[in-house]
Amino acid sequence: MSDKMSFQADVSKMLNIVVNSLYSEKQIFLRELISNASDACDKLKYLALTNPGIAKESGQMKIKITPDAASNTLTISDNGIGMNKEDLINHLGTIAKSGTAEFVKNVAENGSAVELIGQFGVGFYAAFMVADKVEITTRKAGEDEAWKWTSNGVDGFEISAAKRESNGTDIKLFLKADAKDYVDTIYLRQIIRTYSDHISYPIVLDLGKAGEETVNTASALWTRHKSEITKDQYKEFYHHISHNFDDPWLTLHFKAEGNIEYTGLLFVPSAAPYDLFQPDRKNSLKLYVNKVFISDKIEELMPNYLRFVKGVIDSADLQLNISREMLQHSPLIEKIKHGVVSRILKELKKRTKDYDDYMTFWKNFGVVLKEGIYEDFSNREEIAGLSYFSSTFSDDKLTTLDEYIARAKEGQKAIYYITGDDVKVLKNNPQLEAFFEKGIEVLLLTDPIDEFWPQVLPNYKGFAVKHITQAEADMGWKREEAKADEGSLKKLTDLMSEMFKNEVGKVTTTEKLTKSPVSLTVENGQMSLHLERLMRNHQQQTAFASTRILELNPYHPLIIKLADMSMDEGKRAQVEDVAKLLLDQAKIAEGEAVSDPSFFSEKMSDFILKSL
């Protein structure tokens, strides 16, 4: 008796994409299935630490590859943790809730699945590139029942009761007619040594009457000396632990000695994963004790702002039977974390010497690294020094805080910044006019985290970090141009204050505008307009909305003229119309919506017509 089930919505579509898009890389399927088998052995080995009897039937853990030319099948077997019926349904009939749709969307946009498939954890499905049918027989450690999962990758799958003498999994591929190469032992040996030599369990190739041959070196790669490891071996180990198809941008292999000894083999990807910003995404490090896998869920091992780092940490100083709960509060874990973070930051510092190379990293992970300025008190200045920003200095290249300081004007004691949604829009913000006039550089910050890290980094190497709204007293303007009469200017600001009392908290004058008649800002220390907009977009409460300030340029001919007109009650209606347009103009410059689009469009047309 078998149960016929359908794949989760879109999985069939995704399978079709995997098969077709990965056709030129189809040998990758074997690497993925061997990696899954290795993970299954790791999991059982960990469970056996606290429950030795659970692995009593397993014997030596290994992965066996059995080609059968007569039936044109290939079987990948392991004696790892195995699966029960629920596991088969959850792991092989569905994909992460948002994963499938996102996968399909990305392939449609990018035209290739080669790099995407690893990011979405669907490596098992690569088997259908070479197989018309896949049959899995599996038994979970500690359970008596075995199960068989069968699918052609199109019409869903069937699950039925089966027999297997011990725990583990057999994946039998019924190969396509054009995939006969995968029963050739010479070709299989080449693939295994190319892609899976680093696997720490023996990979045994069944040679039929000639017996069995262990193909890989079966040693944990990170325990070997760097001089013994090739670049390709590092790359394939990265593929194994990350399930990604890109090459690592950075490989960091080290052994720490001292009060606590541990080995690390870490990688920074060259492409960002799709789920980098998902709220539940955690770090991707695997923790081993003397080559025994313990956990990949020790959040305390790596700070969240380095969650893109892949790799393993192995320490002999941790107890082999330590629980995950104890690890979470272990001072040894904290020491390892401190050392690992320090090494990563130092290595990133070295890579900044090549701007173009570092930009590969920065464009993928810079916004995440900047979270560390806000989160990591002990390393925030070092992380700030590794960060790059757009600025008014250059349209082409990003800049560092140190480069900004080196270009600072004589007597300048602050690093100035402005936040917004788009660099090009920010560069035309009226509030920058005085800075351009005096040749003072301003950082143009557009990432959400840019609203927060300056609050915890008030100073950098002796320079205050200031939003441009805090800079008016620093500008030291002494202007000689004609200016609106004080009396008429007060009349105008009073009138506009009354008109806009429900939209702005204050109408005032400013010295920092040189070209524009008006600008919109907020009180010092309050939430910026950009942050308030971000919160609205994410449906956050705005109970503490900032007090908007409409600033007038008393030197601008339009404000001078409007101030004079405000003294004539007969021109009140005309003054009010112009004032409304000026407020809308200030809102547009700040990325805000105008109050009344119909009014704005109508009056703008009227004024344009009168000017012709």
C-alpha positions as CSV (number, residue, x, y, z in Angstrom):
1,M,0.0,0.0,0.0
2,S,1.5,3.4,-1.0
3,D,0.5,7.0,-0.5
4,K,0.4,9.1,-3.7
5,M,1.2,12.8,-2.9
6,S,1.7,16.0,-4.9
7,F,4.7,18.2,-4.7
8,Q,4.3,21.6,-3.0
9,A,3.0,24.3,-5.3
10,D,5.7,25.4,-7.8
11,V,8.1,22.5,-7.0
12,S,7.4,20.8,-10.3
13,K,8.1,24.1,-12.1
14,M,11.3,24.4,-10.1
15,L,12.4,20.9,-11.0
16,N,12.0,21.6,-14.7
17,I,14.2,24.7,-14.3
18,V,16.9,22.7,-12.4
19,V,17.0,20.0,-15.0
20,N,17.2,22.4,-18.0
21,S,19.3,25.2,-16.5
22,L,22.0,22.9,-15.0
23,Y,22.3,20.6,-17.9
24,S,25.9,21.6,-18.7
25,E,26.9,21.0,-15.0
26,K,24.9,17.8,-14.5
27,Q,27.8,15.9,-12.8
28,I,27.2,18.3,-9.8
29,F,24.3,16.0,-8.8
30,L,26.7,13.5,-7.4
31,R,28.5,16.0,-5.3
32,E,25.2,17.2,-3.8
33,L,24.0,13.6,-3.0
34,I,27.4,12.8,-1.4
35,S,27.3,16.0,0.6
36,N,23.8,15.1,1.9
37,A,25.0,11.7,2.9
38,S,27.9,13.2,4.8
39,D,25.5,15.5,6.6
40,A,23.4,12.5,7.6
41,C,26.4,10.8,9.0
42,D,27.4,13.9,10.9
43,K,23.9,14.1,12.5
44,L,24.0,10.5,13.6
45,K,27.4,10.9,15.1
46,Y,26.2,13.9,17.1
47,L,23.2,12.0,18.4
48,A,25.4,9.1,19.4
49,L,27.3,11.3,21.8
50,T,24.3,11.3,24.2
51,N,22.7,8.1,23.0
52,P,25.4,5.6,22.0
53,G,22.9,2.8,21.4
54,I,21.2,4.7,18.5
55,A,24.1,3.9,16.2
56,K,24.8,0.4,17.3
57,E,23.7,-1.1,14.0
58,S,25.6,1.4,11.8
59,G,29.1,0.1,12.1
60,Q,31.8,2.3,10.5
61,M,30.2,5.3,8.9
62,K,30.7,5.5,5.2
63,I,29.2,6.5,1.9
64,K,28.9,3.8,-0.8
65,I,28.5,4.4,-4.6
66,T,27.1,1.4,-6.5
67,P,26.9,1.6,-10.3
68,D,25.0,-1.1,-12.2
69,A,25.6,-1.0,-16.0
70,A,23.1,-3.9,-16.6
71,S,20.1,-2.0,-15.2
72,N,21.6,1.5,-15.9
73,T,21.2,2.6,-12.2
74,L,23.4,4.4,-9.7
75,T,22.9,4.0,-6.0
76,I,24.3,6.3,-3.3
77,S,24.1,4.8,0.2
78,D,24.9,5.9,3.7
79,N,24.5,4.6,7.2
80,G,23.7,8.0,8.7
81,I,20.7,9.2,10.6
82,G,18.1,8.2,7.9
83,M,14.5,9.5,7.5
84,N,11.0,8.5,8.5
85,K,7.8,9.1,6.6
86,E,7.3,12.6,8.0
87,D,10.9,13.6,7.1
88,L,10.5,12.3,3.5
89,I,7.3,14.5,3.1
90,N,8.9,17.6,4.7
91,H,12.3,17.4,3.1
92,L,11.6,15.9,-0.3
93,G,8.1,17.0,-1.1
94,T,8.4,20.7,-0.1
95,I,10.8,23.5,-0.1
96,A,11.1,26.5,2.2
97,K,7.9,28.5,2.1
98,S,9.3,31.4,0.2
99,G,12.2,29.5,-1.5
100,T,10.5,28.0,-4.5
101,A,8.7,31.1,-5.7
102,E,11.9,33.2,-5.1
103,F,13.9,30.6,-7.0
104,V,11.7,30.7,-10.0
105,K,11.6,34.5,-10.0
106,N,15.4,34.7,-9.8
107,V,15.9,32.2,-12.7
108,A,13.4,34.1,-14.8
109,E,15.3,37.3,-14.2
110,N,18.9,36.0,-14.4
111,G,18.4,33.2,-16.9
112,S,20.6,30.7,-15.0
113,A,20.1,28.5,-12.1
114,V,23.7,27.3,-11.7
115,E,24.5,29.6,-8.8
116,L,21.0,29.9,-7.5
117,I,20.3,26.2,-6.8
118,G,22.8,26.0,-4.0
119,Q,21.4,29.1,-2.4
120,F,18.0,27.5,-2.2
121,G,19.0,24.2,-0.7
122,V,17.5,22.1,-3.5
123,G,20.7,20.1,-4.4
124,F,18.9,16.8,-4.1
125,Y,16.6,17.7,-7.0
126,A,19.7,17.9,-9.3
127,A,19.4,14.1,-9.4
128,F,16.6,14.5,-11.9
129,M,19.1,16.0,-14.4
130,V,20.4,12.5,-15.0
131,A,17.5,10.2,-13.8
132,D,14.1,9.5,-15.1
133,K,13.1,8.1,-11.7
134,V,14.5,8.4,-8.2
135,E,13.9,5.7,-5.5
136,I,14.8,6.3,-1.9
137,T,14.8,3.5,0.7
138,T,15.5,4.8,4.2
139,R,15.2,4.0,7.9
140,K,15.6,6.5,10.7
141,A,18.1,5.7,13.5
142,G,16.2,4.5,16.6
143,E,13.1,3.5,14.6
144,D,12.1,0.1,13.3
145,E,10.1,1.1,10.2
146,A,11.7,1.7,6.8
147,W,10.1,3.7,4.0
148,K,10.4,4.0,0.2
149,W,10.0,7.3,-1.6
150,T,9.6,7.2,-5.4
151,S,9.2,10.0,-7.9
152,N,9.8,10.9,-11.6
153,G,10.1,14.6,-10.7
154,V,6.9,15.4,-12.5
155,D,3.8,13.8,-11.1
156,G,4.5,14.1,-7.4
157,F,5.8,11.2,-5.3
158,E,4.7,7.9,-3.7
159,I,5.6,6.7,-0.2
160,S,5.3,3.2,0.9
161,A,6.5,0.9,3.7
162,A,9.8,-0.9,2.9
163,K,12.5,-3.0,4.5
164,R,16.1,-2.0,5.4
165,E,18.2,-3.9,7.8
166,S,19.7,-0.8,9.6
167,N,19.5,2.9,9.7
168,G,20.6,5.0,6.7
169,T,19.5,5.9,3.2
170,D,19.8,4.4,-0.3
171,I,19.2,6.7,-3.2
172,K,18.8,4.8,-6.4
173,L,18.8,6.7,-9.7
174,F,17.2,5.1,-12.7
175,L,19.5,6.9,-15.2
176,K,18.4,8.5,-18.5
177,A,19.5,6.9,-21.7
178,D,22.0,9.6,-22.3
179,A,23.5,9.3,-18.8
180,K,25.3,6.0,-19.1
181,D,28.6,7.6,-18.2
182,Y,27.5,7.5,-14.5
183,V,27.8,3.8,-14.3
184,D,31.4,4.0,-15.6
185,T,33.7,3.4,-12.6
186,I,36.6,5.4,-14.1
187,Y,34.4,8.4,-14.6
188,L,32.8,8.1,-11.2
189,R,36.2,7.9,-9.5
190,Q,37.2,11.1,-11.3
191,I,34.1,13.0,-10.2
192,I,34.4,11.9,-6.6
193,R,38.1,12.9,-6.4
194,T,37.3,16.2,-8.0
195,Y,34.3,17.3,-6.0
196,S,34.2,15.2,-2.8
197,D,37.8,14.3,-1.8
198,H,37.4,16.5,1.3
199,I,34.5,14.5,2.8
200,S,35.6,13.1,6.2
201,Y,33.9,9.7,5.7
202,P,35.1,7.0,3.3
203,I,33.5,7.2,-0.1
204,V,33.5,3.6,-1.2
205,L,33.1,2.7,-4.9
206,D,31.6,-0.7,-5.5
207,L,33.7,-2.4,-8.3
208,G,31.5,-5.5,-8.4
209,K,33.6,-8.7,-8.5
210,A,36.8,-6.6,-8.0
211,G,35.6,-5.6,-4.6
212,E,35.4,-2.1,-3.1
213,E,37.7,0.9,-3.4
214,T,37.9,3.9,-1.0
215,V,38.2,6.8,-3.5
216,N,38.6,9.9,-1.2
217,T,41.3,10.8,1.4
218,A,38.6,10.7,4.1
219,S,40.3,13.3,6.2
220,A,38.8,16.5,7.6
221,L,40.2,19.2,5.3
222,W,40.6,21.8,8.0
223,T,42.9,19.5,10.0
224,R,45.5,19.3,7.2
225,H,48.3,21.9,6.8
226,K,47.6,24.6,4.3
227,S,50.6,23.6,2.2
228,E,48.9,20.2,1.5
229,I,45.7,21.7,0.2
230,T,45.1,23.0,-3.3
231,K,43.0,25.9,-4.3
232,D,40.5,23.5,-6.0
233,Q,40.2,21.4,-2.8
234,Y,39.4,24.5,-0.8
235,K,36.8,25.5,-3.4
236,E,35.1,22.1,-3.4
237,F,35.0,22.1,0.4
238,Y,33.4,25.5,0.3
239,H,30.8,24.1,-2.1
240,H,30.2,21.2,0.2
241,I,29.5,23.2,3.4
242,S,27.7,26.1,1.7
243,H,25.8,24.2,-1.0
244,N,26.6,27.2,-3.2
245,F,28.0,27.1,-6.8
246,D,30.0,30.3,-6.7
247,D,33.7,30.4,-5.9
248,P,34.7,31.8,-2.5
249,W,35.9,35.4,-2.5
250,L,37.9,34.9,0.6
251,T,39.4,31.7,2.1
252,L,40.7,31.9,5.7
253,H,42.4,28.8,7.1
254,F,44.1,29.2,10.5
255,K,45.0,27.5,13.8
256,A,44.8,29.5,17.0
257,E,47.0,28.5,19.9
258,G,47.2,29.8,23.5
259,N,44.7,29.7,26.3
260,I,42.3,28.0,24.0
261,E,43.2,26.1,20.8
262,Y,40.9,25.8,17.8
263,T,41.1,25.5,14.0
264,G,39.1,27.5,11.6
265,L,38.4,27.2,7.9
266,L,36.2,30.1,6.8
267,F,34.9,31.4,3.5
268,V,33.3,34.6,2.3
269,P,31.1,33.9,-0.8
270,S,31.5,35.9,-4.0
271,A,27.7,36.1,-4.4
272,A,25.1,37.1,-1.8
273,P,22.5,34.4,-0.8
274,Y,18.8,35.1,-1.5
275,D,17.9,35.0,2.2
276,L,20.7,37.3,3.5
277,F,18.1,39.7,5.0
278,Q,15.5,37.2,6.2
279,P,14.8,37.9,9.9
280,D,15.3,34.2,10.9
281,R,18.7,33.8,9.0
282,K,21.5,32.8,11.4
283,N,25.2,32.3,11.0
284,S,26.4,29.4,8.9
285,L,29.3,28.0,10.9
286,K,29.6,24.4,11.8
287,L,31.1,23.6,15.2
288,Y,33.2,20.4,15.6
289,V,35.0,19.0,18.6
290,N,38.0,16.8,17.5
291,K,36.4,16.4,14.1
292,V,33.1,15.3,15.6
293,F,30.2,17.5,14.3
294,I,28.4,19.2,17.2
295,S,26.1,21.8,15.8
296,D,25.5,24.4,13.1
297,K,23.1,26.3,15.3
298,I,25.4,28.0,17.8
299,E,24.4,31.6,17.3
300,E,27.0,32.8,19.8
301,L,29.8,31.5,17.6
302,M,29.6,34.4,15.1
303,P,28.0,37.9,15.3
304,N,24.9,38.4,13.1
305,Y,26.6,41.1,11.0
306,L,29.0,38.3,9.7
307,R,26.2,35.9,9.0
308,F,27.4,35.6,5.4
309,V,30.6,33.8,6.5
310,K,30.6,30.0,5.9
311,G,32.9,27.4,7.4
312,V,33.9,25.2,10.3
313,I,35.4,25.8,13.7
314,D,37.0,22.8,15.4
315,S,38.3,22.9,19.0
316,A,39.8,20.2,21.2
317,D,39.2,22.3,24.3
318,L,35.4,21.9,24.3
319,Q,33.9,18.9,25.9
320,L,32.8,16.3,23.4
321,N,29.4,15.7,25.1
322,I,28.7,19.4,25.8
323,S,25.0,20.3,25.2
324,R,24.0,23.0,22.8
325,E,22.4,24.9,25.7
326,M,25.7,24.9,27.6
327,L,27.5,26.0,24.5
328,Q,25.3,29.0,24.3
329,H,26.6,30.2,27.6
330,S,30.2,28.9,27.4
331,P,33.0,31.5,28.0
332,L,35.1,29.4,25.6
333,I,32.7,30.0,22.8
334,E,32.9,33.7,23.5
335,K,36.7,33.6,23.3
336,I,36.6,31.7,20.0
337,K,34.1,34.2,18.7
338,H,36.4,37.1,19.7
339,G,39.4,35.5,18.0
340,V,37.5,34.6,14.8
341,V,35.9,38.0,14.4
342,S,39.3,39.6,14.9
343,R,40.9,37.5,12.2
344,I,38.1,38.1,9.7
345,L,38.3,41.9,10.2
346,K,42.1,41.9,9.8
347,E,41.8,39.9,6.6
348,L,39.1,42.3,5.2
349,K,41.5,45.1,6.0
350,K,44.2,43.5,3.8
351,R,41.7,43.1,0.9
352,T,40.8,46.9,1.0
353,K,44.2,47.6,-0.7
354,D,42.7,46.5,-4.0
355,Y,39.6,48.7,-4.4
356,D,38.0,46.8,-7.3
357,D,38.5,43.5,-5.6
358,Y,37.0,44.8,-2.3
359,M,34.0,46.3,-4.2
360,T,33.1,42.7,-5.2
361,F,32.7,42.0,-1.5
362,W,31.2,45.3,-0.5
363,K,28.4,45.3,-3.1
364,N,27.3,41.9,-1.8
365,F,27.8,42.3,1.9
366,G,28.6,45.9,2.8
367,V,25.2,46.7,4.1
368,V,25.3,43.7,6.4
369,L,28.9,44.5,7.6
370,K,27.7,48.0,8.5
371,E,25.3,46.5,11.0
372,G,28.4,45.7,13.1
373,I,29.0,49.4,13.6
374,Y,25.7,49.5,15.4
375,E,25.9,46.1,17.1
376,D,29.5,45.5,18.0
377,F,30.8,48.0,20.6
378,S,34.3,46.6,20.8
379,N,34.9,46.6,17.0
380,R,32.7,49.4,15.8
381,E,35.5,51.8,14.9
382,E,37.4,49.1,13.0
383,I,34.2,48.1,11.1
384,A,33.6,51.7,10.3
385,G,37.1,51.9,8.9
386,L,36.3,48.9,6.6
387,S,33.1,50.6,5.3
388,Y,32.7,52.5,2.1
389,F,30.2,55.2,1.3
390,S,28.9,57.4,-1.5
391,S,29.8,61.0,-1.1
392,T,29.7,64.4,-2.9
393,F,33.4,64.0,-3.6
394,S,33.0,61.5,-6.5
395,D,30.3,60.1,-8.7
396,D,32.3,57.0,-9.6
397,K,34.1,55.7,-6.5
398,L,33.0,55.1,-2.9
399,T,35.0,56.5,-0.1
400,T,36.1,55.5,3.4
401,L,35.9,57.6,6.5
402,D,39.7,57.8,6.6
403,E,39.8,59.1,3.0
404,Y,37.1,61.7,4.0
405,I,39.2,62.9,6.9
406,A,42.3,63.2,4.7
407,R,40.4,65.5,2.3
408,A,38.8,67.6,5.1
409,K,39.1,71.4,4.9
410,E,41.4,73.2,7.3
411,G,39.7,73.6,10.6
412,Q,37.0,71.1,9.8
413,K,36.2,68.9,12.8
414,A,33.3,66.9,11.6
415,I,32.3,64.2,9.1
416,Y,29.0,65.3,7.6
417,Y,26.3,63.0,6.2
418,I,22.8,63.0,4.8
419,T,20.4,60.1,4.5
420,G,17.8,59.3,1.9
421,D,16.6,56.7,-0.7
422,D,18.8,57.5,-3.7
423,V,22.3,58.9,-4.2
424,K,21.4,61.0,-7.2
425,V,18.4,62.5,-5.4
426,L,20.4,63.2,-2.3
427,K,23.1,65.0,-4.3
428,N,20.5,67.6,-5.4
429,N,19.1,68.1,-2.0
430,P,18.9,71.9,-1.3
431,Q,20.5,71.4,2.2
432,L,23.8,70.5,0.5
433,E,24.1,73.8,-1.3
434,A,26.2,75.5,1.4
435,F,28.5,72.5,1.6
436,F,29.1,72.6,-2.2
437,E,29.7,76.3,-2.0
438,K,32.4,75.9,0.7
439,G,33.8,72.7,-0.8
440,I,32.9,70.5,2.2
441,E,32.3,66.8,1.4
442,V,29.1,65.1,2.6
443,L,28.5,61.4,2.8
444,L,25.4,60.3,0.9
445,L,23.8,57.4,2.9
446,T,21.0,55.3,1.5
447,D,20.9,52.0,3.4
448,P,18.4,51.6,6.2
449,I,21.2,50.8,8.7
450,D,22.7,54.2,7.9
451,E,20.0,55.8,10.0
452,F,21.3,54.0,13.1
453,W,25.1,53.5,13.1
454,P,25.9,57.2,13.3
455,Q,23.9,57.3,16.6
456,V,26.4,54.9,18.3
457,L,29.5,56.3,16.5
458,P,29.4,60.0,17.5
459,N,33.1,60.3,16.8
460,Y,35.6,58.7,14.5
461,K,39.3,59.4,15.0
462,G,38.8,62.8,16.5
463,F,36.1,63.9,14.0
464,A,32.4,64.3,15.1
465,V,30.0,62.4,13.0
466,K,27.1,64.8,12.2
467,H,24.0,64.9,10.1
468,I,24.0,68.1,8.0
469,T,21.0,69.5,10.0
470,Q,23.4,69.8,12.9
471,A,26.0,71.8,10.9
472,E,24.6,75.3,10.4
473,A,26.6,76.7,13.3
474,D,29.7,75.1,11.8
475,M,29.4,76.8,8.4
476,G,30.3,80.4,9.5
477,W,28.5,82.2,6.8
478,K,29.1,85.9,6.2
479,R,27.0,86.8,3.3
480,E,26.9,90.2,1.6
481,E,23.9,89.7,-0.9
482,A,20.7,91.5,-0.8
483,K,18.3,90.1,1.8
484,A,14.5,90.3,2.4
485,D,13.4,93.0,4.8
486,E,13.2,91.7,8.3
487,G,9.7,93.1,8.8
488,S,8.2,91.6,5.6
489,L,10.1,88.4,6.2
490,K,8.5,88.0,9.6
491,K,5.1,88.7,8.1
492,L,5.7,86.0,5.5
493,T,7.0,83.4,8.0
494,D,4.0,84.1,10.3
495,L,1.6,83.7,7.4
496,M,3.1,80.5,6.3
497,S,3.3,79.2,9.8
498,E,-0.5,79.7,10.1
499,M,-1.1,78.2,6.7
500,F,0.9,75.1,7.3
501,K,0.3,74.5,11.0
502,N,-1.1,71.0,10.4
503,E,1.9,70.1,8.2
504,V,5.0,71.7,9.7
505,G,5.9,72.7,13.2
506,K,7.8,75.8,12.3
507,V,8.7,78.1,9.4
508,T,12.0,79.8,9.8
509,T,14.9,81.2,7.8
510,T,18.3,79.7,7.2
511,E,21.8,80.7,6.0
512,K,22.7,77.4,4.4
513,L,20.6,77.6,1.2
514,T,22.5,79.3,-1.7
515,K,20.4,78.4,-4.7
516,S,17.0,77.0,-3.6
517,P,14.3,79.2,-2.0
518,V,13.2,76.6,0.5
519,S,14.1,73.3,2.1
520,L,12.4,70.9,4.5
521,T,14.1,69.5,7.6
522,V,13.5,68.3,11.2
523,E,14.5,69.4,14.7
524,N,18.0,68.3,15.8
525,G,18.0,64.9,17.4
526,Q,14.7,63.8,16.0
527,M,14.0,61.0,13.5
528,S,15.0,62.0,10.0
529,L,12.4,62.2,7.3
530,H,14.0,59.3,5.6
531,L,13.8,57.0,8.6
532,E,10.2,58.1,9.2
533,R,9.4,57.2,5.6
534,L,11.1,53.8,6.0
535,M,9.0,53.1,9.1
536,R,5.8,54.0,7.3
537,N,6.7,51.8,4.4
538,H,7.1,48.9,6.8
539,Q,3.8,49.7,8.5
540,Q,5.5,50.8,11.7
541,Q,3.8,53.2,14.1
542,T,4.8,56.9,13.7
543,A,3.5,58.1,17.1
544,F,6.8,59.9,17.5
545,A,6.9,61.6,14.1
546,S,9.5,64.3,13.8
547,T,8.6,68.0,13.8
548,R,9.0,69.3,10.3
549,I,10.7,72.6,9.7
550,L,10.2,74.6,6.6
551,E,13.3,76.8,6.0
552,L,13.3,79.9,3.8
553,N,16.3,81.3,2.0
554,P,16.1,85.1,2.8
555,Y,18.6,85.9,0.0
556,H,16.6,84.2,-2.8
557,P,14.9,86.7,-5.2
558,L,11.6,84.6,-5.0
559,I,11.5,84.8,-1.1
560,I,12.4,88.6,-1.2
561,K,9.6,89.2,-3.7
562,L,7.1,87.0,-1.8
563,A,8.0,88.7,1.5
564,D,7.3,92.1,-0.1
565,M,4.0,90.8,-1.5
566,S,2.9,89.5,1.9
567,M,2.7,93.1,3.1
568,D,-0.1,93.8,0.6
569,E,-3.4,92.2,1.7
570,G,-4.7,92.4,-1.9
571,K,-2.1,89.9,-2.9
572,R,-2.9,87.5,-0.1
573,A,-4.4,84.8,-2.4
574,Q,-1.4,84.9,-4.8
575,V,1.1,84.7,-1.9
576,E,-0.7,81.7,-0.5
577,D,-0.7,79.9,-3.8
578,V,3.1,80.4,-4.2
579,A,3.7,79.4,-0.6
580,K,1.9,76.1,-1.2
581,L,4.0,75.4,-4.2
582,L,7.1,76.2,-2.3
583,L,6.2,73.7,0.5
584,D,5.5,71.1,-2.2
585,Q,8.8,71.9,-3.8
586,A,10.6,71.3,-0.5
587,K,8.7,68.0,0.0
588,I,9.7,66.8,-3.4
589,A,13.3,67.6,-2.8
590,E,13.1,65.4,0.4
591,G,11.4,62.5,-1.4
592,E,8.0,63.3,0.3
593,A,4.6,63.3,-1.5
594,V,3.0,66.7,-2.2
595,S,0.0,67.6,-0.2
596,D,-2.4,68.1,-3.2
597,P,-1.2,66.7,-6.5
598,S,-4.1,68.3,-8.4
599,F,-3.4,71.7,-7.0
600,F,0.3,71.4,-7.6
601,S,-0.2,70.4,-11.2
602,E,-2.7,73.1,-11.9
603,K,-0.7,76.0,-10.4
604,M,2.5,74.9,-11.9
605,S,0.8,74.9,-15.4
606,D,-0.6,78.4,-14.6
607,F,2.8,79.8,-13.6
608,I,4.6,78.2,-16.6
609,L,2.0,79.7,-19.0
610,K,2.4,83.2,-17.5
611,S,6.2,83.0,-17.9
612,L,5.9,82.2,-21.7
